[in-house]
Amino acid sequence: MPFSAGTAQSSSPASVPAAGLDGLKDTLDRTIAATERNDIENAVGGMRSFQTRWLDVEGLVKTRDAQTYRTTEDGMARAAALLRAKPPATAEALATMREMRADLAPLVEAPPTYGVPDAAIILLREGLE
């Protein structure tokens, strides 16, 4: 009803997350730092935020490096479980998160490329359809 009457208000998110792989890396860095400080509450929250941000970039990661996609999927589940363990297994969680960061670093530093061959493949594919 409010929409059809023209009175609907748009809702804006409380905070706009950083976009792309840079934001994902920053979230992982903050989570690693919290874990190093033994701030488990913030580390668990950081891993939850990482998992949420992952949904926005997982397709990009999968198309650029399938192995990194698989190891990151496994790593984030493992790190989250290790942080939530009683008592938290911080050393193992840190090792897992550092491996994830090392795997993702080349993707963050090298922007995706799109060139003439990519455009030609799309035209060919569309023509075949």
All heavy atoms as an XYZ file, in Angstrom:
956
protein
N       0.808     -1.195      0.000
C       0.000      0.000      0.000
C       0.859      1.270      0.000
O       0.587      2.141     -0.818
C      -0.951     -0.013      1.200
C      -2.015     -1.094      1.131
S      -3.290     -0.687     -0.023
C      -4.416      0.185      0.993
N       1.838      1.384      0.912
C       2.640      2.616      0.885
C       3.346      2.824     -0.451
O       3.478      3.954     -0.913
C       3.649      2.430      2.012
C       3.038      1.437      2.920
C       2.210      0.536      2.034
N       3.776      1.739     -1.091
C       4.469      1.868     -2.367
C       3.526      2.410     -3.431
O       3.864      3.332     -4.165
C       5.041      0.517     -2.809
C       5.744      0.588     -4.139
C       7.005      1.138     -4.229
C       5.137      0.128     -5.289
C       7.657      1.218     -5.441
C       5.775      0.201     -6.510
C       7.041      0.744     -6.588
N       2.334      1.843     -3.521
C       1.389      2.291     -4.545
C       0.889      3.703     -4.275
O       0.539      4.430     -5.194
C       0.222      1.312     -4.668
O      -0.491      1.248     -3.450
N       0.882      4.109     -2.999
C       0.459      5.461     -2.657
C       1.598      6.467     -2.815
O       1.387      7.675     -2.702
C      -0.071      5.504     -1.227
N       2.811      5.967     -3.052
C       3.958      6.852     -3.226
C       4.534      7.363     -1.924
O       5.274      8.335     -1.903
N       4.231      6.696     -0.820
C       4.730      7.151      0.480
C       5.773      6.200      1.074
O       6.177      6.382      2.208
C       3.560      7.290      1.479
O       2.926      6.013      1.625
C       2.569      8.337      1.015
N       6.191      5.192      0.323
C       7.165      4.225      0.836
C       8.506      4.903      1.039
O       8.948      5.714      0.230
C       7.304      3.056     -0.132
N       9.139      4.581      2.125
C      10.462      5.107      2.444
C      11.496      4.023      2.177
O      11.300      2.875      2.546
C      10.544      5.521      3.925
C       9.560      6.603      4.315
C       9.919      7.925      3.676
O      11.071      8.272      3.559
N       8.905      8.667      3.252
N      12.584      4.395      1.530
C      13.641      3.411      1.320
C      14.419      3.257      2.611
O      14.609      4.215      3.347
C      14.566      3.834      0.184
O      15.289      4.985      0.564
N      14.821      2.046      2.862
C      15.632      1.816      4.048
C      17.082      1.764      3.621
O      17.428      1.164      2.610
C      15.230      0.503      4.734
O      15.453     -0.566      3.857
N      17.935      2.409      4.371
C      19.356      2.375      4.059
C      20.052      1.547      5.117
O      19.674      1.585      6.284
C      19.940      3.786      4.017
O      19.744      4.414      5.250
N      21.054      0.783      4.735
C      21.760     -0.033      5.709
C      22.471      0.831      6.735
O      22.846      1.962      6.461
C      22.755     -0.832      4.871
C      22.897     -0.064      3.600
C      21.608      0.684      3.408
N      22.650      0.272      7.922
C      23.312      1.007      8.998
C      24.735      1.372      8.613
O      25.220      2.440      8.947
C      23.307      0.169     10.270
N      25.393      0.485      7.907
C      26.733      0.800      7.426
C      26.909      0.146      6.065
O      26.460     -0.950      5.830
C      27.799      0.282      8.398
O      27.756     -1.114      8.445
N      27.570      0.846      5.187
C      27.795      0.326      3.846
C      29.101     -0.449      3.871
O      30.156      0.106      4.184
C      27.864      1.480      2.820
C      28.156      0.946      1.433
C      26.583      2.278      2.846
N      29.059     -1.751      3.575
C      30.290     -2.534      3.626
C      31.223     -2.177      2.482
O      30.794     -1.760      1.417
C      29.797     -3.981      3.484
C      28.489     -3.871      2.774
C      27.906     -2.534      3.184
N      32.494     -2.330      2.731
C      33.476     -2.112      1.667
C      33.245     -3.150      0.586
O      32.897     -4.284      0.858
C      34.883     -2.230      2.242
N      33.421     -2.742     -0.642
C      33.083     -3.614     -1.768
C      34.222     -4.533     -2.150
O      35.386     -4.221     -1.965
C      32.680     -2.756     -2.957
N      33.858     -5.649     -2.709
C      34.781     -6.531     -3.370
C      35.781     -7.237     -2.489
O      35.625     -7.365     -1.279
N      36.822     -7.711     -3.172
C      37.853     -8.483     -2.499
C      38.651     -7.648     -1.502
O      39.136     -8.176     -0.504
C      38.788     -9.107     -3.535
C      38.179    -10.238     -4.364
C      39.115    -10.630     -5.501
C      37.862    -11.430     -3.508
N      38.798     -6.340     -1.759
C      39.507     -5.478     -0.803
C      38.794     -5.479      0.543
O      39.434     -5.584      1.593
C      39.609     -4.045     -1.327
C      40.653     -3.893     -2.418
O      41.615     -4.675     -2.424
O      40.495     -2.990     -3.251
N      37.480     -5.341      0.508
C      36.705     -5.348      1.749
C      36.788     -6.687      2.456
O      36.859     -6.755      3.687
N      36.794     -7.761      1.689
C      36.909     -9.099      2.260
C      38.257     -9.269      2.951
O      38.334     -9.775      4.075
C      36.737    -10.145      1.159
C      36.663    -11.594      1.609
C      35.349    -11.866      2.335
C      36.806    -12.517      0.421
N      39.316     -8.805      2.285
C      40.665     -8.892      2.865
C      40.755     -8.058      4.142
O      41.325     -8.501      5.137
C      41.709     -8.428      1.852
C      43.139     -8.500      2.368
C      44.134     -7.892      1.407
C      44.151     -6.416      1.395
N      44.664     -5.702      2.540
N      40.175     -6.859      4.114
C      40.200     -6.007      5.304
C      39.463     -6.666      6.473
O      39.912     -6.598      7.621
C      39.579     -4.643      5.002
C      40.419     -3.818      4.033
O      41.615     -4.147      3.837
O      39.879     -2.852      3.459
N      38.343     -7.300      6.184
C      37.590     -8.001      7.225
C      38.421     -9.136      7.804
O      38.471     -9.332      9.020
C      36.260     -8.542      6.658
O      35.490     -7.445      6.180
C      35.467     -9.296      7.707
N      39.095     -9.883      6.938
C      39.941    -10.975      7.409
C      41.108    -10.441      8.229
O      41.452    -11.017      9.271
C      40.438    -11.800      6.222
C      41.194    -13.080      6.553
C      40.371    -14.009      7.434
C      41.588    -13.790      5.270
N      41.697     -9.328      7.810
C      42.791     -8.725      8.580
C      42.333     -8.330      9.980
O      43.040     -8.558     10.964
C      43.350     -7.505      7.846
C      44.162     -7.869      6.616
O      44.584     -9.035      6.489
O      44.376     -6.971      5.769
N      41.158     -7.723     10.077
C      40.624     -7.331     11.394
C      40.328     -8.563     12.255
O      40.546     -8.544     13.469
C      39.382     -6.475     11.236
C      39.665     -5.063     10.759
C      38.457     -4.142     10.879
N      37.300     -4.632     10.141
C      37.077     -4.411      8.841
N      37.938     -3.704      8.138
N      36.005     -4.890      8.253
N      39.865     -9.623     11.626
C      39.569    -10.850     12.364
C      40.852    -11.491     12.873
O      40.910    -11.954     14.018
C      38.784    -11.833     11.470
O      37.613    -11.173     10.975
C      38.373    -13.077     12.233
N      41.871    -11.492     12.050
C      43.171    -12.024     12.477
C      43.713    -11.201     13.644
O      44.192    -11.751     14.643
C      44.168    -12.046     11.296
C      43.751    -13.121     10.281
C      45.606    -12.270     11.783
C      44.524    -13.077      8.971
N      43.630     -9.868     13.532
C      44.130     -8.998     14.610
C      43.374     -9.245     15.914
O      43.980     -9.296     16.987
C      44.017     -7.535     14.189
N      42.064     -9.400     15.837
C      41.267     -9.661     17.037
C      41.665    -10.998     17.661
O      41.770    -11.123     18.887
C      39.775     -9.648     16.706
N      41.916    -11.990     16.824
C      42.319    -13.305     17.329
C      43.693    -13.220     17.983
O      43.920    -13.818     19.039
C      42.324    -14.344     16.188
O      41.049    -14.332     15.543
C      42.599    -15.741     16.721
N      44.607    -12.460     17.382
C      45.944    -12.287     17.969
C      45.867    -11.606     19.331
O      46.680    -11.896     20.211
C      46.830    -11.486     17.023
C      47.229    -12.251     15.786
C      47.942    -11.396     14.747
O      47.815    -10.156     14.767
O      48.615    -11.986     13.885
N      44.895    -10.711     19.498
C      44.697    -10.030     20.798
C      43.920    -10.897     21.778
O      43.662    -10.488     22.904
C      43.930     -8.726     20.601
C      44.639     -7.630     19.888
C      43.858     -6.312     19.947
N      42.451     -6.430     19.628
C      41.908     -6.319     18.403
N      42.704     -6.094     17.365
N      40.621     -6.434     18.213
N      43.523    -12.090     21.324
C      42.699    -12.998     22.118
C      41.323    -12.400     22.420
O      40.714    -12.688     23.439
C      43.413    -13.429     23.400
C      42.955    -14.793     23.856
O      42.527    -15.608     23.043
N      43.029    -15.036     25.148
N      40.845    -11.541     21.518
C      39.514    -10.932     21.605
C      38.555    -11.836     20.825
O      38.189    -11.550     19.683
C      39.562     -9.520     21.021
C      38.238     -8.793     21.124
O      37.249     -9.384     21.605
O      38.188     -7.623     20.700
N      38.172    -12.928     21.444
C      37.422    -13.978     20.763
C      36.047    -13.486     20.313
O      35.596    -13.830     19.217
C      37.293    -15.226     21.666
C      38.683    -15.742     22.062
C      36.471    -16.313     20.986
C      39.598    -16.031     20.885
N      35.398    -12.668     21.111
C      34.072    -12.165     20.733
C      34.135    -11.400     19.403
O      33.335    -11.637     18.496
C      33.512    -11.262     21.829
C      32.108    -10.776     21.546
C      31.553     -9.928     22.679
O      31.988    -10.088     23.831
O      30.662     -9.106     22.390
N      35.105    -10.496     19.263
C      35.258     -9.750     18.013
C      35.774    -10.643     16.883
O      35.431    -10.425     15.718
C      36.168     -8.542     18.195
C      35.424     -7.385     18.827
O      34.231     -7.216     18.622
N      36.137     -6.597     19.612
N      36.572    -11.634     17.209
C      37.069    -12.554     16.185
C      35.922    -13.378     15.602
O      35.829    -13.546     14.380
C      38.143    -13.465     16.771
N      35.040    -13.867     16.465
C      33.875    -14.631     15.989
C      32.981    -13.728     15.147
O      32.506    -14.120     14.067
C      33.102    -15.249     17.176
C      31.758    -15.798     16.727
C      33.929    -16.339     17.844
N      32.767    -12.491     15.603
C      31.972    -11.535     14.831
C      32.628    -11.202     13.497
O      31.947    -11.078     12.473
N      33.942    -11.092     13.498
C      34.674    -10.825     12.268
C      34.558    -11.975     11.281
O      34.398    -11.763     10.080
N      34.608    -13.193     11.788
C      34.471    -14.350     10.901
C      33.048    -14.416     10.350
O      32.842    -14.748      9.179
C      34.839    -15.643     11.641
C      34.917    -16.853     10.748
S      35.902    -16.698      9.221
C      37.514    -16.329      9.855
N      32.068    -14.064     11.165
C      30.684    -14.012     10.679
C      30.549    -12.968      9.575
O      29.904    -13.200      8.551
C      29.744    -13.673     11.846
C      28.414    -14.372     11.751
C      27.535    -14.155     12.965
N      28.090    -14.780     14.165
C      28.339    -14.138     15.309
N      28.077    -12.863     15.440
N      28.838    -14.779     16.338
N      31.187    -11.817      9.760
C      31.172    -10.761      8.746
C      31.889    -11.225      7.476
O      31.428    -10.952      6.362
C      31.836     -9.500      9.306
O      31.853     -8.485      8.357
N      32.998    -11.932      7.630
C      33.718    -12.472      6.482
C      32.811    -13.407      5.690
O      32.753    -13.338      4.461
C      34.975    -13.218      6.947
C      35.776    -13.806      5.820
C      36.777    -13.066      5.215
C      35.527    -15.094      5.355
C      37.517    -13.600      4.160
C      36.252    -15.631      4.312
C      37.254    -14.881      3.715
N      32.096    -14.282      6.398
C      31.213    -15.233      5.726
C      30.095    -14.513      4.972
O      29.717    -14.925      3.882
C      30.625    -16.219      6.741
C      31.672    -17.177      7.273
C      31.198    -17.986      8.470
O      30.449    -17.497      9.309
N      31.646    -19.230      8.548
N      29.593    -13.422      5.526
C      28.555    -12.645      4.859
C      29.111    -11.954      3.617
O      28.497    -11.983      2.548
C      27.963    -11.600      5.830
O      27.411    -12.289      6.954
C      26.890    -10.779      5.152
N      30.273    -11.339      3.744
C      30.910    -10.660      2.600
C      31.317    -11.650      1.517
O      31.324    -11.312      0.337
C      32.136     -9.873      3.055
C      31.809     -8.646      3.847
C      33.100     -7.997      4.312
N      32.852     -6.946      5.245
C      32.686     -5.678      4.908
N      32.748     -5.319      3.651
N      32.472     -4.771      5.824
N      31.662    -12.847      1.917
C      32.080    -13.878      0.979
C      30.994    -14.126     -0.069
O      31.292    -14.367     -1.230
C      32.422    -15.159      1.736
C      32.749    -16.320      0.866
C      31.988    -17.436      0.666
C      33.924    -16.496      0.069
N      32.624    -18.296     -0.200
C      33.810    -17.743     -0.582
C      35.059    -15.723     -0.162
C      34.789    -18.228     -1.445
C      36.034    -16.203     -1.024
C      35.897    -17.441     -1.657
N      29.749    -14.066      0.349
C      28.640    -14.303     -0.578
C      28.659    -13.335     -1.748
O      28.223    -13.674     -2.853
C      27.310    -14.204      0.162
C      27.108    -15.231      1.286
C      25.815    -14.934      2.034
C      27.142    -16.644      0.759
N      29.168    -12.125     -1.534
C      29.225    -11.119     -2.594
C      30.350    -11.352     -3.597
O      30.270    -10.875     -4.727
C      29.383     -9.715     -1.995
C      28.172     -9.291     -1.185
O      27.058     -9.777     -1.461
O      28.354     -8.465     -0.262
N      31.402    -12.050     -3.188
C      32.569    -12.187     -4.063
C      32.918    -13.622     -4.426
O      33.833    -13.845     -5.211
C      33.819    -11.520     -3.433
C      33.600    -10.036     -3.234
C      34.218    -12.198     -2.151
N      32.194    -14.590     -3.893
C      32.578    -15.977     -4.130
C      32.553    -16.347     -5.612
O      33.399    -17.106     -6.073
C      31.737    -16.945     -3.305
C      30.290    -17.009     -3.698
C      29.509    -18.004     -2.852
O      30.078    -19.017     -2.429
O      28.328    -17.761     -2.633
N      31.615    -15.791     -6.372
C      31.572    -16.077     -7.808
C      32.812    -15.572     -8.520
O      33.370    -16.244     -9.394
N      33.257    -14.379     -8.146
C      34.476    -13.811     -8.729
C      35.685    -14.685     -8.412
O      36.509    -14.968     -9.283
C      34.686    -12.393     -8.195
C      35.978    -11.694     -8.574
C      36.034    -11.463    -10.073
C      36.110    -10.386     -7.822
N      35.778    -15.117     -7.161
C      36.908    -15.955     -6.755
C      36.857    -17.291     -7.489
O      37.867    -17.770     -8.002
C      36.920    -16.167     -5.224
C      37.985    -17.180     -4.814
C      37.138    -14.843     -4.508
N      35.676    -17.870     -7.580
C      35.532    -19.182     -8.220
C      35.937    -19.142     -9.688
O      36.573    -20.070    -10.188
C      34.104    -19.684     -8.074
C      33.920    -21.116     -8.492
C      32.524    -21.593     -8.155
C      32.398    -23.081     -8.394
N      31.085    -23.580     -7.988
N      35.579    -18.059    -10.393
C      35.936    -17.977    -11.806
C      37.413    -17.685    -12.019
O      37.969    -18.049    -13.048
C      35.103    -16.906    -12.537
O      35.295    -15.639    -11.916
C      33.637    -17.272    -12.549
N      38.041    -17.036    -11.067
C      39.457    -16.696    -11.233
C      40.395    -17.780    -10.715
O      41.496    -17.934    -11.225
C      39.753    -15.370    -10.536
C      39.061    -14.213    -11.272
C      39.290    -12.887    -10.633
N      40.692    -12.512    -10.639
C      41.184    -11.546     -9.894
N      40.385    -10.841     -9.102
N      42.458    -11.236     -9.941
N      39.986    -18.502     -9.665
C      40.856    -19.529     -9.096
C      40.002    -20.517     -8.296
O      39.687    -20.274     -7.127
C      41.917    -18.882     -8.203
C      42.986    -19.858     -7.741
O      42.752    -21.083     -7.757
O      44.073    -19.381     -7.363
N      39.667    -21.628     -8.926
C      38.777    -22.614     -8.299
C      39.393    -23.217     -7.038
O      38.675    -23.494     -6.067
C      38.431    -23.717     -9.296
N      40.706    -23.412     -7.022
C      41.357    -23.982     -5.835
C      41.256    -23.021     -4.650
O      40.966    -23.445     -3.535
C      42.825    -24.311     -6.145
C      43.572    -24.928     -4.984
C      42.976    -26.257     -4.529
O      42.466    -27.030     -5.326
N      43.033    -26.518     -3.236
N      41.494    -21.736     -4.878
C      41.365    -20.752     -3.804
C      39.931    -20.702     -3.305
O      39.691    -20.581     -2.103
C      41.825    -19.362     -4.275
O      43.219    -19.432     -4.588
C      41.604    -18.299     -3.222
N      38.985    -20.812     -4.213
C      37.570    -20.843     -3.818
C      37.324    -21.997     -2.845
O      36.739    -21.803     -1.785
C      36.687    -20.984     -5.057
C      35.243    -21.248     -4.738
C      34.400    -20.215     -4.358
C      34.722    -22.536     -4.797
C      33.073    -20.458     -4.045
C      33.404    -22.786     -4.495
C      32.577    -21.751     -4.113
O      31.273    -21.993     -3.800
N      37.778    -23.194     -3.194
C      37.540    -24.368     -2.340
C      38.250    -24.239     -0.997
O      37.663    -24.533      0.049
C      37.989    -25.637     -3.054
C      37.038    -26.095     -4.140
C      37.411    -27.468     -4.688
N      38.703    -27.480     -5.359
C      38.892    -27.142     -6.629
N      37.874    -26.754     -7.364
N      40.096    -27.177     -7.163
N      39.513    -23.792     -1.011
C      40.244    -23.696      0.250
C      39.670    -22.605      1.150
O      39.673    -22.750      2.374
C      41.745    -23.464      0.016
O      41.940    -22.260     -0.727
C      42.382    -24.641     -0.692
N      39.167    -21.522      0.554
C      38.565    -20.461      1.357
C      37.242    -20.925      1.946
O      36.952    -20.654      3.119
C      38.374    -19.175      0.524
O      39.636    -18.779     -0.001
C      37.801    -18.050      1.370
N      36.438    -21.626      1.150
C      35.176    -22.183      1.666
C      35.448    -23.084      2.867
O      34.801    -22.960      3.896
C      34.465    -22.989      0.571
C      33.748    -22.171     -0.461
C      32.346    -21.795     -0.038
O      31.646    -22.617      0.579
O      31.953    -20.656     -0.334
N      36.407    -23.983      2.727
C      36.746    -24.893      3.819
C      37.364    -24.146      4.993
O      37.047    -24.410      6.155
C      37.723    -25.976      3.332
C      37.104    -26.908      2.305
O      35.858    -26.960      2.189
O      37.882    -27.589      1.595
N      38.253    -23.203      4.687
C      38.959    -22.469      5.729
C      38.061    -21.622      6.592
O      38.222    -21.578      7.814
N      37.088    -20.948      5.980
C      36.239    -20.086      6.808
C      35.355    -20.915      7.741
O      35.114    -20.517      8.884
C      35.438    -19.094      5.978
C      34.360    -19.632      5.144
S      33.558    -18.248      4.289
C      32.813    -19.137      2.962
N      34.896    -22.077      7.290
C      34.112    -22.946      8.162
C      34.980    -23.480      9.303
O      34.551    -23.506     10.464
C      33.513    -24.091      7.357
N      36.197    -23.866      8.960
C      37.117    -24.394      9.978
C      37.485    -23.319     10.997
O      37.445    -23.550     12.202
C      38.372    -24.934      9.289
C      39.420    -25.451     10.243
C      40.569    -26.121      9.475
N      41.772    -26.266     10.256
C      41.929    -27.096     11.262
N      40.935    -27.863     11.638
N      43.086    -27.163     11.918
N      37.843    -22.127     10.524
C      38.235    -21.043     11.436
C      37.082    -20.664     12.358
O      37.283    -20.459     13.560
C      38.706    -19.830     10.642
N      35.881    -20.579     11.817
C      34.715    -20.234     12.642
C      34.493    -21.284     13.721
O      34.239    -20.954     14.884
C      33.480    -20.080     11.763
N      34.606    -22.560     13.354
C      34.418    -23.635     14.332
C      35.507    -23.605     15.405
O      35.228    -23.797     16.590
C      34.404    -24.986     13.623
N      36.744    -23.340     14.993
C      37.850    -23.286     15.956
C      37.689    -22.122     16.923
O      38.018    -22.239     18.113
C      39.186    -23.183     15.212
C      39.619    -24.437     14.456
C      40.777    -24.128     13.515
C      39.988    -25.553     15.427
N      37.186    -20.993     16.439
C      36.987    -19.834     17.316
C      35.832    -20.046     18.286
O      35.839    -19.516     19.400
C      36.748    -18.573     16.482
C      37.967    -18.045     15.723
C      37.546    -16.943     14.751
C      39.023    -17.536     16.691
N      34.830    -20.816     17.876
C      33.671    -21.060     18.737
C      33.868    -22.238     19.681
O      33.036    -22.474     20.562
C      32.418    -21.298     17.883
C      31.896    -20.052     17.218
C      30.520    -20.274     16.611
N      30.460    -21.443     15.748
C      30.578    -21.432     14.429
N      30.761    -20.296     13.800
N      30.508    -22.547     13.727
N      34.946    -22.980     19.516
C      35.212    -24.135     20.378
C      35.392    -23.678     21.825
O      35.736    -22.533     22.093
C      36.465    -24.860     19.893
N      35.134    -24.589     22.744
C      35.311    -24.298     24.172
C      36.429    -25.164     24.708
O      36.257    -26.370     24.849
C      34.020    -24.581     24.942
C      32.849    -23.759     24.500
C      33.033    -22.311     24.851
C      31.768    -21.554     24.427
N      31.937    -20.193     24.210
N      37.583    -24.652     24.998
C      38.075    -23.294     24.782
C      38.433    -23.083     23.309
O      38.707    -24.037     22.582
C      39.329    -23.224     25.655
C      39.840    -24.629     25.672
C      38.604    -25.506     25.617
N      38.474    -21.813     22.891
C      38.795    -21.520     21.489
C      40.201    -21.999     21.122
O      41.140    -21.843     21.891
C      38.716    -19.995     21.413
C      37.924    -19.587     22.606
C      38.158    -20.620     23.656
N      40.319    -22.565     19.954
C      41.618    -23.033     19.445
C      42.216    -21.914     18.594
O      42.224    -21.983     17.368
C      41.433    -24.313     18.647
N      42.710    -20.892     19.269
C      43.146    -19.681     18.569
C      44.359    -19.916     17.663
O      44.436    -19.343     16.585
C      43.445    -18.546     19.557
O      44.397    -19.000     20.520
C      42.189    -18.081     20.263
N      45.304    -20.744     18.081
C      46.497    -20.974     17.257
C      46.114    -21.619     15.924
O      46.588    -21.195     14.866
C      47.505    -21.842     18.006
N      45.248    -22.614     15.977
C      44.812    -23.280     14.754
C      43.966    -22.354     13.898
O      44.076    -22.336     12.675
C      44.031    -24.560     15.076
C      44.876    -25.644     15.709
C      44.898    -25.559     17.235
O      44.458    -24.530     17.810
O      45.360    -26.516     17.863
N      43.101    -21.558     14.548
C      42.264    -20.603     13.812
C      43.136    -19.567     13.108
O      42.892    -19.226     11.945
C      41.268    -19.925     14.748
N      44.155    -19.073     13.809
C      45.068    -18.094     13.203
C      45.792    -18.695     11.999
O      45.916    -18.038     10.957
C      46.094    -17.612     14.227
C      45.664    -16.460     15.115
C      46.675    -16.239     16.231
C      45.481    -15.202     14.301
N      46.254    -19.914     12.130
C      46.954    -20.564     11.015
C      46.022    -20.698      9.804
O      46.421    -20.406      8.672
C      47.467    -21.932     11.450
N      44.790    -21.075     10.046
C      43.816    -21.224      8.962
C      43.526    -19.884      8.305
O      43.509    -19.771      7.074
C      42.514    -21.845      9.504
O      42.816    -23.138     10.055
C      41.468    -21.986      8.414
N      43.310    -18.839      9.114
C      43.002    -17.519      8.557
C      44.191    -16.944      7.793
O      44.015    -16.290      6.766
C      42.553    -16.566      9.665
C      41.166    -16.903     10.198
S      40.554    -15.705     11.396
C      41.527    -16.120     12.835
N      45.394    -17.190      8.269
C      46.581    -16.703      7.556
C      46.748    -17.419      6.217
O      47.155    -16.802      5.227
C      47.819    -16.877      8.430
C      47.852    -15.870      9.568
C      49.055    -16.037     10.446
N      49.052    -15.059     11.519
C      49.393    -15.319     12.764
N      49.809    -16.534     13.119
N      49.356    -14.372     13.685
N      46.427    -18.697      6.177
C      46.452    -19.421      4.904
C      45.417    -18.848      3.943
O      45.694    -18.673      2.750
C      46.168    -20.907      5.131
C      47.299    -21.673      5.768
C      46.899    -23.103      6.114
O      45.960    -23.648      5.499
O      47.533    -23.678      7.019
N      44.223    -18.551      4.460
C      43.180    -17.961      3.629
C      43.654    -16.631      3.060
O      43.461    -16.337      1.878
C      41.899    -17.745      4.454
C      41.177    -19.010      4.845
S      39.908    -18.771      6.119
C      38.954    -17.424      5.485
N      44.269    -15.823      3.908
C      44.742    -14.508      3.464
C      45.810    -14.656      2.385
O      45.808    -13.947      1.380
C      45.286    -13.702      4.630
C      45.550    -12.252      4.232
C      46.118    -11.462      5.366
N      46.150    -10.052      5.068
C      46.869     -9.489      4.094
N      47.574    -10.228      3.277
N      46.860     -8.181      3.915
N      46.725    -15.586      2.584
C      47.786    -15.815      1.591
C      47.200    -16.289      0.258
O      47.670    -15.887     -0.806
C      48.791    -16.834      2.129
N      46.179    -17.129      0.320
C      45.538    -17.615     -0.911
C      44.795    -16.500     -1.636
O      44.790    -16.435     -2.864
C      44.547    -18.743     -0.598
C      45.237    -20.031     -0.178
O      46.464    -20.163     -0.401
O      44.550    -20.907      0.379
N      44.133    -15.614     -0.881
C      43.332    -14.542     -1.486
C      44.169    -13.352     -1.950
O      43.740    -12.600     -2.825
C      42.260    -14.062     -0.495
C      41.132    -15.043     -0.218
C      40.301    -14.574      0.973
C      40.255    -15.213     -1.441
N      45.355    -13.168     -1.377
C      46.184    -11.990     -1.679
C      46.442    -11.790     -3.172
O      46.283    -10.672     -3.672
C      47.488    -12.051     -0.902
N      46.823    -12.816     -3.934
C      47.066    -12.583     -5.368
C      45.813    -12.113     -6.115
O      45.907    -11.333     -7.054
C      47.517    -13.951     -5.892
C      47.959    -14.710     -4.696
C      47.167    -14.183     -3.543
N      44.655    -12.569     -5.690
C      43.414    -12.146     -6.344
C      43.076    -10.699     -6.029
O      42.519     -9.992     -6.859
C      42.254    -13.060     -5.932
C      42.402    -14.537     -6.283
C      41.200    -15.320     -5.782
C      42.588    -14.721     -7.772
N      43.410    -10.272     -4.817
C      43.152     -8.885     -4.416
C      44.097     -7.948     -5.150
O      43.692     -6.883     -5.618
C      43.307     -8.721     -2.883
C      43.198     -7.267     -2.474
C      42.263     -9.560     -2.150
N      45.351     -8.351     -5.273
C      46.370     -7.486     -5.870
C      46.280     -7.402     -7.387
O      46.642     -6.390     -7.970
C      47.760     -7.980     -5.447
C      47.985     -7.825     -3.955
C      49.164     -8.630     -3.445
O      49.884     -9.259     -4.256
O      49.349     -8.645     -2.220
N      45.814     -8.456     -8.040
C      45.720     -8.470     -9.499
C      44.264     -8.309     -9.911
O      43.469     -9.216     -9.707
C      46.287     -9.774    -10.040
N      43.907     -7.168    -10.470
C      42.517     -6.977    -10.881
C      42.152     -7.933    -12.008
O      43.019     -8.361    -12.776
C      42.477     -5.523    -11.353
C      43.874     -5.212    -11.729
C      44.753     -6.054    -10.834
N      40.872     -8.284    -12.101
C      40.465     -9.169    -13.194
C      40.678     -8.486    -14.542
O      40.551     -7.274    -14.672
C      38.976     -9.419    -12.930
C      38.541     -8.319    -12.039
C      39.754     -7.863    -11.283
N      41.032     -9.268    -15.526
C      41.256     -8.718    -16.856
C      40.166     -9.192    -17.796
O      39.641    -10.292    -17.652
C      42.625     -9.143    -17.408
O      42.685    -10.558    -17.429
C      43.753     -8.593    -16.555
N      39.858     -8.348    -18.744
C      38.846     -8.654    -19.746
C      39.350     -8.055    -21.040
O      39.597     -6.856    -21.127
C      37.504     -8.029    -19.344
C      36.385     -8.304    -20.309
C      35.731     -9.523    -20.299
C      35.991     -7.352    -21.238
C      34.707     -9.781    -21.179
C      34.971     -7.599    -22.124
C      34.326     -8.825    -22.090
O      33.314     -9.074    -22.972
N      39.551     -8.893    -22.028
C      40.139     -8.401    -23.268
C      39.364     -8.825    -24.495
O      38.253     -9.355    -24.417
N      39.975     -8.605    -25.630
C      39.363     -8.918    -26.925
C      39.015    -10.402    -27.031
O      37.914    -10.747    -27.484
C      40.285     -8.452    -28.069
C      39.750     -8.927    -29.414
C      40.434     -6.942    -28.044
N      39.896    -11.327    -26.605
C      39.519    -12.747    -26.697
C      38.259    -13.068    -25.890
O      37.431    -13.870    -26.320
C      40.728    -13.493    -26.140
C      41.871    -12.551    -26.321
C      41.282    -11.183    -26.161
N      38.117    -12.430    -24.732
C      36.925    -12.669    -23.910
C      35.666    -12.199    -24.634
O      34.642    -12.882    -24.634
C      37.051    -11.945    -22.561
C      38.254    -12.421    -21.774
O      38.405    -13.653    -21.625
O      39.028    -11.566    -21.322
N      35.751    -11.033    -25.253
C      34.610    -10.501    -26.004
C      34.283    -11.392    -27.197
O      33.105    -11.648    -27.499
C      34.891     -9.073    -26.462
N      35.306    -11.903    -27.871
C      35.088    -12.778    -29.024
C      34.407    -14.074    -28.610
O      33.517    -14.575    -29.312
C      36.422    -13.066    -29.714
N      34.802    -14.607    -27.476
C      34.181    -15.841    -26.981
C      32.705    -15.613    -26.681
O      31.858    -16.450    -27.002
C      34.939    -16.375    -25.755
C      36.301    -16.914    -26.185
C      34.142    -17.457    -25.034
C      37.228    -17.258    -25.048
N      32.377    -14.473    -26.095
C      30.978    -14.163    -25.804
C      30.179    -14.063    -27.101
O      29.078    -14.608    -27.211
C      30.862    -12.873    -24.968
C      31.414    -13.117    -23.568
C      29.407    -12.400    -24.901
C      31.534    -11.881    -22.729
N      30.734    -13.364    -28.088
C      30.027    -13.251    -29.376
C      29.833    -14.604    -30.025
O      28.763    -14.910    -30.572
C      30.805    -12.320    -30.310
C      30.781    -10.847    -29.955
C      31.716    -10.075    -30.870
C      29.380    -10.297    -30.050
N      30.855    -15.446    -29.979
C      30.756    -16.788    -30.538
C      29.679    -17.597    -29.825
O      28.842    -18.236    -30.447
C      32.106    -17.488    -30.466
C      32.137    -18.942    -30.974
C      31.826    -18.973    -32.461
C      33.477    -19.560    -30.685
N      29.714    -17.539    -28.501
C      28.729    -18.284    -27.718
C      27.307    -17.808    -28.004
O      26.385    -18.597    -28.196
C      29.042    -18.160    -26.223
C      28.151    -19.053    -25.371
C      28.350    -18.818    -23.909
N      27.773    -17.513    -23.589
C      28.165    -16.735    -22.612
N      29.162    -17.085    -21.848
N      27.568    -15.586    -22.376
N      27.123    -16.495    -28.038
C      25.786    -15.947    -28.324
C      25.335    -16.312    -29.727
O      24.154    -16.577    -29.955
C      25.789    -14.429    -28.140
C      25.971    -13.980    -26.704
C      24.849    -14.441    -25.787
O      23.673    -14.447    -26.230
O      25.143    -14.805    -24.642
N      26.260    -16.330    -30.666
C      25.914    -16.706    -32.036
C      25.474    -18.154    -32.138
O      24.569    -18.497    -32.900
N      26.111    -19.024    -31.365
C      25.739    -20.437    -31.370
C      24.374    -20.671    -30.742
O      23.666    -21.596    -31.124
C      26.804    -21.270    -30.655
C      28.141    -21.397    -31.380
C      29.153    -22.101    -30.500
C      27.966    -22.129    -32.703
N      24.041    -19.850    -29.775
C      22.735    -20.016    -29.117
C      21.633    -19.605    -30.065
O      20.584    -20.087    -30.136
C      22.672    -19.184    -27.844
C      23.496    -19.764    -26.739
C      23.446    -18.904    -25.470
O      22.718    -17.902    -25.447
O      24.150    -19.233    -24.522
